[in-house]
Structures are given as structure tokens and as C-alpha cells.
Amino acid sequence: MRYNSEEKIFITKKHAILNSVALVQRAWRTKFKNYKAPKRNTIVKLAEKFNRTGSVDNLTRKNRKISQKRKDAKIVLEGVVSEKPDLSINEAAQVAGISHR
């Protein structure tokens, strides 16, 4: 199951306060009555992730290099959009000769 940020924060806070997987699961069942409690491994991994990164969100790579092809396509697309701002994304990509994705 995928948990949203609110649920991840709840799990992490409860684990930090209670320091027990079983008590976190019990607190989960009390708050979120219609959902299954997270598994032991999920709680432990989420707590470890928070201790390691300081966040419960999935972080992306920060130092990702942008290819020259992508930089060139961006420049061309900016020119097309500045000339014809009423074009849709697909139309602008077609005029620029690049993929709309």
C-alpha cells in the first residue's frame, strides 16, 4: 500500500514517541479505522528513512545532469512559445520538431 505524506508523518511520529511497532499499529487502527495497519517492515523502514534523510517523502536525485539535446530543445521550444503563445503543448512540440513528452 502507498501512504500519503500525512500517513507517513503519523507513522513516523508515533514510532518516535512510542518506540514500538505494535503500539504504532494499534494507534493506526484507532485513527484510520477502515484501513489495514502498516506492516512491521514498513514502519521500521519509514523510521530509518526519516532518521537518515530527515524526510518521509520520496526524494529525487538532485545533481542530475541535463543533456545538451534537452537544453537545445528547451531553447527552441521557448522561441516557438514566445512567437505563438496560444499553441497547445502538442502543437508547439510539433512545430519545434520535438516530442511533446
Secondary structure as UniProt FT lines:
FT   HELIX           5..18
FT   HELIX           21..31
FT   TURN            33..34
FT   HELIX           40..53
FT   HELIX           68..83
FT   TURN            85..86
FT   HELIX           89..96
//
